[in-house]
Structure formats: structure tokens, C-alpha cells
Amino acid sequence: MSSRPSRSETLKTSPTNTTTRRIFVAGTRMNDGKTTTCLGLFAALQQRYRKVGFIKPVGQRFVEIDGQLIDEDSVLLDKTYNVETPIESMSPIAIDSSFTRRYLDDPEKTDIELTNKVCQAFDRASWEKDLTLIEGSGHAGVGSVFGLSNARVAKLLGAKAIIVSRGGIGQPIDEIALNKALFDKEGVEVVGAIINKVETDKMEYIRKYTGIALKRIGIPLLGLLPSEQVLTSPNLEQVRKRIKGTHLNEIADNRARRFSHIIIGAMTATSFLDTVAPGTLLITPGDREDIVKAALSHENDDSSGSVSAIILTRGIQPSASLLTRIQGSRIPVLISDSDSYTVASRIHGMTVKTQPEDEDKIPVIKKMVQENIDLSAITQAL
């Protein structure tokens, strides 16, 4: 059993807890799938360990909770699994816009404070836990400017590391090798790599050749996670926030609606109907009422609702008769002041992060990790 953190702890250069197993999950880049991996791993590890803890020592995307900046991923894990750890201990350091400047003004003093903060938070997050899952922030070198690179944090906490990269062979292996070098420099053992976002029809091909390549640099392949459209598709509420749109009608399942196909309505209404596919998001200027009417009519012809949502652009309000029709439709309609190209570009450039409310995504993630990752290899390494 781990030692209970003292209320009067002094400055520390390493955690007091030396007994709880721990694993550090790093990525080769931002948005390579660390959070997805951690979300699925947590559930899988709960089947092998009685109590699992979680901490993201350094966070860059955060929300404010009770006056404190808390990393979004810590909130996600806590709300999904009820980790039974004070949320501030799951997210001890949040990098706001002035953090680096404040650090560089007095790095020697801040080094001690940050190290102490991470160690104390780890001890609290690991109290009475059998294993603690540690999520990194970006690649192994992220945080070097303020002395808390992922590689150094892993060393500080006495953790072994897993590296997550996205699908492919050449570039992912190069990036994994580069990250391994930083962990090696800190004396952190890399126990394996996970390749994420692999196209389903290339799974065996990627598995074979990444396995060979990783073996050559001394890293076991722990598994491949297939690309799942639901994980990368935004829902309507995320889109609305991104484009600063306003609802013209109220639909109950806005968050559940996701899009796999985007059409900019600049063609004739007949041509538009020929291009509609399941999960279509229509983006069209507010004065193209012919296309909007065609989309709404298509709803009546196809009960599956292939047009999932409509965005009217340039801030042009529909006529009174069309607005009445929109408000009676089960296709959600938004309006945005931006032009169609800008709206489409903003949606295309979205980074879709999993949210606690994503009830359709979280079961997919759990199942995907359980079925595709070699959990026995991870537990044996610990």
C-alpha cells in the first residue's frame, strides 16, 4: 500500500509513493491519440487492477473549476470513471498564456516549486491506487522550456513510457525513434508503442511492417487502433461553437448528430440532391432558399435524414415562410455571419476532442482499446 501524503510535506524532488505501479503515455505529436488511448486503457486496466488512478501533470487545454485551471483531459477521465481523486491533483499544472514568461523570470525558484507540485499531486493521485496512468502533453520534449518535458516528468515520477503515434510506417517510426531518444537520455524505459488512426483495410499491412521497424529500434509493438469516423467527426454543438452560429430551430439530439460529408450549396437544387450522402452537412448562403427547400423536402422523402444539418451563411435570414418550415423540421438549421468558404474551412480545421458528454464515442474507445492493445505486455512490463 502506498504512503499517505503528509499535510506538512516539504519541498520534494521525487514522489514519496514508491509502491504504486505507474505508466506514462506520451505522443509523438499533439492530437496523435494520447487521450483516446488513456480513456480506453483506464477501463481495460480496471479489469486487472483493483484501483486505478490518473494524473496529467502538465496541461495545455483547460477549463476553470472553482477558480483553478484544470486540464480538459483530467476532467474527461474524472467524469467518465469517477477516479476518486481531488481534481486539482489530477491536473497540478496548467500552461496559460503567460506561464513560460513567469517561469523564465525566476527559473531556479520556479523549478523547485513546479517539481514539488508535480510530486505532491502524484502522491495524492496515487493514494491507495494499484496503478496510476500518467498522460503526457504532446511529444517527449514538450515542456522543456520550463524544465518539465514529458521525458523529465516520466523520470521524476519513476514511470515507464508508452509512445502513441498515428498510422503509417516511415514517418511514425522516425518520430517514435526521436521520442525514444529523449526518454533514453532521461533514463526512462519505453515499454512499447501504439499506432493510432490506422485505416481498417491497412491494419495487417501496417502491423507487419511497423512491427519489424519497431523491433529494429528496440520497441515492442503493443497494438494498432483502427480509424473510427465517430471519433474524428464533430457534433453539431461543437460546430456551432466553432463557427459562432445561432440555432433557427431547436432539435433535441443536437450533440448526437455527427457529420461525415460536407457540401457547400453553390449548385442547382437538383444537382445538390444528386450529391447527398448519409451524414451530410449542408453549408449554403442564406439567400439560396431553393437549396434549403430541396434539403427540407429530402427529409420528407428519406426518413433516415441523410441531411443531418444545414448552416446558412453570410447572416442572411430566411424568409418568413421558409423560417416557419425550418422550425417545423427535424433537421437542425444554424445561421452564421461568416461566408460559406470560411465556415467550411473552420469546420475542416477543427480538432475534435472527446468530451464527457460524448456517450456515443466513449464505448467505442473502450472496446477499441480492449480488442486491439496487448494489455498483458503492459502489465508484465510493470
C-alpha positions as CSV (number, residue, x, y, z in Angstrom):
1,M,0.0,0.0,0.0
2,S,1.3,3.5,-0.8
3,S,2.1,6.1,1.9
4,R,-0.5,8.7,2.8
5,P,0.8,12.2,1.8
6,S,1.5,14.3,4.8
7,R,-0.2,17.6,5.4
8,S,3.1,19.3,6.2
9,E,5.1,18.0,3.2
10,T,8.3,20.0,2.4
11,L,9.8,20.6,-1.0
12,K,10.4,17.3,-2.8
13,T,12.5,16.2,-5.7
14,S,10.7,12.8,-6.1
15,P,7.3,11.3,-5.0
16,T,7.0,9.7,-1.6
17,N,5.0,6.9,-3.2
18,T,7.3,4.3,-4.5
19,T,5.0,1.3,-4.5
20,T,2.1,2.2,-6.8
21,R,2.7,0.9,-10.4
22,R,2.8,3.7,-12.9
23,I,2.8,4.1,-16.7
24,F,3.4,7.3,-18.7
25,V,1.6,7.7,-22.0
26,A,3.3,10.1,-24.5
27,G,2.6,11.0,-28.1
28,T,4.9,11.8,-31.0
29,R,2.8,15.0,-31.6
30,M,-0.2,16.8,-30.4
31,N,-3.5,15.1,-31.2
32,D,-2.0,11.7,-32.0
33,G,-4.4,9.9,-29.7
34,K,-2.9,10.0,-26.2
35,T,-6.2,10.9,-24.6
36,T,-8.1,8.3,-26.6
37,T,-5.6,5.7,-25.6
38,C,-5.7,6.7,-21.9
39,L,-9.5,6.8,-21.9
40,G,-9.6,3.2,-23.2
41,L,-6.6,2.0,-21.2
42,F,-8.1,3.2,-18.0
43,A,-11.2,0.9,-18.4
44,A,-9.0,-2.0,-19.6
45,L,-6.6,-1.7,-16.6
46,Q,-9.5,-1.6,-14.2
47,Q,-10.2,-5.2,-15.1
48,R,-6.6,-6.1,-13.9
49,Y,-6.1,-3.8,-11.0
50,R,-8.4,-3.1,-8.2
51,K,-7.9,0.7,-8.1
52,V,-6.5,2.8,-11.0
53,G,-5.5,6.5,-10.7
54,F,-4.9,9.2,-13.2
55,I,-2.9,12.3,-13.5
56,K,-2.0,14.7,-16.3
57,P,0.9,16.6,-14.7
58,V,1.2,19.4,-17.3
59,G,-1.9,20.5,-19.3
60,Q,-2.3,23.0,-22.1
61,R,-6.1,22.9,-22.7
62,F,-8.0,23.7,-19.6
63,V,-11.2,24.9,-18.0
64,E,-11.8,26.9,-14.9
65,I,-13.2,24.9,-11.9
66,D,-13.6,26.7,-8.5
67,G,-11.1,29.3,-9.6
68,Q,-8.5,26.8,-10.7
69,L,-7.3,26.0,-14.2
70,I,-7.9,22.2,-14.7
71,D,-6.8,20.3,-17.8
72,E,-9.7,19.2,-20.0
73,D,-8.5,15.6,-20.2
74,S,-8.4,15.3,-16.4
75,V,-12.0,16.4,-16.3
76,L,-12.9,13.9,-19.0
77,L,-11.3,11.0,-17.1
78,D,-12.8,12.1,-13.8
79,K,-16.3,12.4,-15.2
80,T,-16.1,9.2,-17.1
81,Y,-14.7,7.0,-14.3
82,N,-15.2,8.9,-11.0
83,V,-11.4,8.5,-10.3
84,E,-11.9,9.4,-6.6
85,T,-9.0,11.9,-6.5
86,P,-9.3,15.7,-6.0
87,I,-9.4,17.2,-9.5
88,E,-6.6,19.6,-8.7
89,S,-4.3,16.7,-8.0
90,M,-5.2,15.1,-11.4
91,S,-4.1,18.4,-13.1
92,P,-1.5,20.2,-11.0
93,I,0.0,22.5,-13.7
94,A,-1.9,24.3,-16.4
95,I,0.1,26.3,-19.0
96,D,-1.7,29.6,-19.6
97,S,-0.5,32.3,-22.0
98,S,2.0,33.9,-19.6
99,F,3.2,30.7,-17.8
100,T,6.5,30.5,-19.7
101,R,7.4,34.2,-19.2
102,R,6.7,33.9,-15.5
103,Y,8.9,30.8,-15.3
104,L,11.8,32.4,-17.2
105,D,11.7,35.5,-14.9
106,D,12.9,33.3,-12.0
107,P,13.6,29.8,-13.3
108,E,15.6,28.5,-10.3
109,K,12.9,29.2,-7.8
110,T,10.1,28.1,-10.1
111,D,11.9,24.8,-10.9
112,I,11.6,23.8,-7.2
113,E,8.0,24.9,-7.0
114,L,6.9,23.0,-10.1
115,T,8.8,19.9,-9.2
116,N,7.3,19.9,-5.7
117,K,3.8,20.5,-7.2
118,V,4.0,17.6,-9.6
119,C,5.4,15.2,-6.9
120,Q,2.8,16.1,-4.3
121,A,0.0,15.8,-6.9
122,F,1.2,12.4,-7.9
123,D,1.3,11.2,-4.3
124,R,-2.3,12.3,-3.9
125,A,-3.5,10.9,-7.2
126,S,-1.8,7.5,-6.4
127,W,-3.0,7.3,-2.8
128,E,-4.4,3.7,-2.3
129,K,-4.2,3.0,-6.0
130,D,-2.7,-0.1,-7.5
131,L,-1.7,1.6,-10.7
132,T,-1.6,5.3,-11.9
133,L,-2.0,6.2,-15.5
134,I,0.0,9.3,-16.4
135,E,-0.9,11.3,-19.5
136,G,1.8,13.4,-21.1
137,S,1.3,16.6,-23.2
138,G,2.5,16.3,-26.8
139,H,5.8,14.8,-27.7
140,A,8.6,13.8,-25.3
141,G,10.3,17.3,-25.5
142,V,7.1,19.4,-24.8
143,G,7.7,21.4,-21.6
144,S,11.5,21.6,-21.9
145,V,11.4,25.4,-21.9
146,F,10.1,25.3,-18.2
147,G,12.0,22.3,-17.1
148,L,9.2,19.8,-17.3
149,S,9.5,18.0,-20.6
150,N,7.4,14.8,-20.8
151,A,10.6,12.8,-20.6
152,R,11.7,14.6,-17.4
153,V,8.3,14.2,-15.8
154,A,8.3,10.5,-16.5
155,K,11.8,10.2,-14.9
156,L,10.7,12.4,-12.0
157,L,7.7,10.1,-11.3
158,G,9.7,6.9,-11.8
159,A,7.4,5.8,-14.7
160,K,8.0,3.6,-17.7
161,A,6.6,5.0,-21.0
162,I,4.4,4.1,-23.9
163,I,4.6,6.1,-27.1
164,V,1.5,6.7,-29.2
165,S,1.8,7.7,-32.9
166,R,-0.6,8.0,-35.8
167,G,-0.9,5.5,-38.6
168,G,1.7,4.8,-41.2
169,I,5.2,3.3,-41.4
170,G,8.0,5.7,-42.3
171,Q,7.1,9.0,-40.5
172,P,5.6,7.3,-37.4
173,I,8.7,5.2,-36.9
174,D,11.0,8.2,-37.4
175,E,9.0,10.1,-34.8
176,I,8.9,7.2,-32.3
177,A,12.7,6.8,-32.6
178,L,13.2,10.6,-32.0
179,N,10.9,10.5,-28.9
180,K,12.6,7.3,-27.6
181,A,16.0,9.1,-27.8
182,L,14.7,11.8,-25.4
183,F,13.3,9.2,-23.0
184,D,16.6,7.3,-23.2
185,K,18.5,10.4,-22.3
186,E,16.5,10.7,-19.1
187,G,16.9,7.0,-18.4
188,V,13.2,6.2,-18.9
189,E,12.3,2.8,-20.3
190,V,10.0,2.8,-23.3
191,V,8.0,-0.4,-22.9
192,G,6.1,-0.2,-26.3
193,A,4.4,1.8,-29.0
194,I,0.8,2.1,-30.1
195,I,-0.1,3.1,-33.6
196,N,-3.3,5.0,-33.8
197,K,-5.8,6.0,-36.6
198,V,-4.9,3.2,-38.9
199,E,-7.2,2.6,-41.9
200,T,-9.1,-0.6,-41.4
201,D,-8.1,-2.1,-44.7
202,K,-4.4,-1.5,-43.9
203,M,-4.3,-3.0,-40.4
204,E,-2.4,-6.2,-41.2
205,Y,0.0,-4.4,-43.6
206,I,0.8,-1.7,-41.1
207,R,1.1,-4.3,-38.2
208,K,3.6,-6.4,-40.1
209,Y,6.0,-3.6,-41.2
210,T,5.7,-1.3,-38.1
211,G,6.4,-4.4,-36.0
212,I,9.6,-5.1,-38.0
213,A,10.7,-1.5,-37.9
214,L,10.0,-1.0,-34.2
215,K,11.8,-4.2,-33.3
216,R,14.9,-2.8,-35.0
217,I,14.9,0.1,-32.6
218,G,14.1,-2.0,-29.6
219,I,10.5,-1.1,-29.0
220,P,7.7,-3.7,-28.9
221,L,4.5,-3.0,-30.9
222,L,1.7,-3.0,-28.3
223,G,-1.1,-2.8,-30.9
224,L,-2.9,-0.8,-33.6
225,L,-6.0,1.3,-33.1
226,P,-8.3,1.5,-36.2
227,S,-9.5,4.8,-37.5
228,E,-13.1,5.3,-36.4
229,Q,-15.1,8.0,-38.1
230,V,-17.2,8.7,-35.0
231,L,-14.0,9.7,-33.1
232,T,-13.0,12.3,-35.6
233,S,-16.4,13.7,-36.6
234,P,-17.6,16.8,-34.8
235,N,-21.1,17.0,-33.4
236,L,-23.4,19.9,-34.1
237,E,-22.8,21.7,-30.8
238,Q,-19.1,21.6,-31.4
239,V,-19.6,23.0,-34.9
240,R,-22.0,25.7,-33.6
241,K,-19.3,26.9,-31.2
242,R,-16.6,26.8,-33.8
243,I,-18.5,29.0,-36.3
244,K,-20.2,31.1,-33.6
245,G,-23.6,30.1,-35.1
246,T,-27.1,30.5,-33.8
247,H,-29.9,28.0,-33.9
248,L,-33.0,28.7,-36.0
249,N,-34.8,25.7,-34.6
250,E,-34.4,23.5,-31.6
251,I,-33.7,19.8,-32.1
252,A,-33.3,17.5,-29.0
253,D,-30.4,15.4,-30.3
254,N,-28.0,18.2,-31.5
255,R,-25.0,16.7,-29.6
256,A,-25.6,13.3,-31.0
257,R,-25.5,14.5,-34.7
258,R,-22.2,14.0,-36.4
259,F,-21.1,14.6,-40.0
260,S,-19.1,12.6,-42.5
261,H,-19.9,14.6,-45.6
262,I,-19.9,18.4,-46.2
263,I,-21.5,20.1,-49.2
264,I,-21.2,23.8,-50.0
265,G,-24.5,24.6,-51.7
266,A,-23.4,26.5,-54.8
267,M,-25.1,24.3,-57.4
268,T,-28.7,23.9,-58.5
269,A,-31.2,22.3,-56.2
270,T,-31.4,19.2,-58.5
271,S,-27.6,18.8,-58.5
272,F,-27.5,19.1,-54.8
273,L,-29.9,16.2,-54.3
274,D,-27.7,14.1,-56.5
275,T,-24.7,14.6,-54.2
276,V,-26.4,14.0,-50.8
277,A,-24.9,11.1,-48.8
278,P,-25.7,9.9,-45.3
279,G,-24.5,12.3,-42.7
280,T,-24.4,15.3,-45.0
281,L,-23.8,18.8,-43.6
282,L,-25.1,21.4,-46.0
283,I,-23.4,24.9,-46.0
284,T,-25.1,27.4,-48.2
285,P,-25.8,31.2,-48.3
286,G,-29.0,32.3,-46.6
287,D,-30.4,33.5,-49.9
288,R,-30.2,30.1,-51.6
289,E,-33.7,29.2,-50.5
290,D,-34.1,26.8,-53.4
291,I,-31.3,24.5,-52.0
292,V,-32.6,24.8,-48.4
293,K,-36.1,23.8,-49.6
294,A,-34.7,20.9,-51.5
295,A,-32.9,19.7,-48.4
296,L,-36.0,20.0,-46.3
297,S,-38.0,18.2,-48.9
298,H,-35.4,15.5,-49.0
299,E,-36.1,14.9,-45.3
300,N,-39.7,14.0,-46.1
301,D,-38.6,11.6,-48.9
302,D,-36.0,9.9,-46.8
303,S,-36.9,9.1,-43.2
304,S,-33.3,8.3,-42.4
305,G,-32.5,12.0,-42.7
306,S,-29.4,11.9,-44.9
307,V,-29.1,15.7,-44.5
308,S,-28.0,15.9,-40.8
309,A,-27.9,19.7,-40.5
310,I,-27.9,22.9,-42.5
311,I,-25.8,26.1,-42.0
312,L,-27.0,29.3,-43.5
313,T,-24.1,31.7,-44.1
314,R,-23.5,35.5,-44.6
315,G,-26.0,36.2,-41.8
316,I,-28.9,36.2,-44.3
317,Q,-32.2,35.4,-42.5
318,P,-34.6,33.1,-44.4
319,S,-38.0,34.5,-45.5
320,A,-40.9,34.2,-43.0
321,S,-42.4,31.2,-44.9
322,L,-39.1,29.3,-45.0
323,L,-38.4,30.1,-41.4
324,T,-41.8,28.6,-40.4
325,R,-40.9,25.5,-42.4
326,I,-37.4,25.3,-40.8
327,Q,-39.0,25.5,-37.3
328,G,-41.2,22.6,-38.1
329,S,-38.4,20.4,-39.4
330,R,-36.4,17.8,-37.6
331,I,-33.2,18.9,-39.5
332,P,-31.3,21.4,-37.3
333,V,-30.6,24.7,-39.0
334,L,-27.9,27.2,-37.9
335,I,-27.1,30.7,-39.2
336,S,-23.6,32.2,-39.2
337,D,-22.4,35.7,-40.2
338,S,-19.4,34.2,-42.0
339,D,-19.3,33.2,-45.7
340,S,-19.6,29.6,-46.8
341,Y,-15.9,29.1,-47.5
342,T,-14.9,30.5,-44.1
343,V,-17.5,28.3,-42.3
344,A,-16.3,25.2,-44.2
345,S,-12.6,26.0,-43.5
346,R,-13.3,26.4,-39.8
347,I,-15.1,23.1,-39.6
348,H,-12.4,21.3,-41.7
349,G,-9.7,22.6,-39.4
350,M,-11.4,21.5,-36.1
351,T,-9.5,19.4,-33.6
352,V,-12.3,17.1,-32.3
353,K,-11.6,16.2,-28.7
354,T,-13.6,13.7,-26.8
355,Q,-16.0,15.3,-24.3
356,P,-17.6,13.7,-21.2
357,E,-21.0,14.1,-22.9
358,D,-19.9,12.1,-25.9
359,E,-21.9,9.0,-25.0
360,D,-21.6,7.6,-28.5
361,K,-17.8,7.8,-28.6
362,I,-16.7,6.6,-25.2
363,P,-18.0,3.0,-25.5
364,V,-16.3,2.8,-29.0
365,I,-13.0,3.9,-27.4
366,K,-13.2,1.4,-24.6
367,K,-14.0,-1.5,-26.9
368,M,-11.3,-0.5,-29.4
369,V,-8.5,-0.5,-26.8
370,Q,-9.7,-3.7,-25.2
371,E,-9.7,-5.5,-28.5
372,N,-6.5,-4.1,-30.1
373,I,-3.9,-3.5,-27.4
374,D,-1.7,-6.1,-25.8
375,L,-2.6,-5.4,-22.2
376,S,-0.7,-8.4,-20.9
377,A,2.5,-6.9,-22.4
378,I,1.9,-3.7,-20.5
379,T,1.1,-5.4,-17.2
380,Q,4.2,-7.6,-17.5
381,A,6.4,-4.6,-18.1
382,L,5.1,-3.0,-14.9
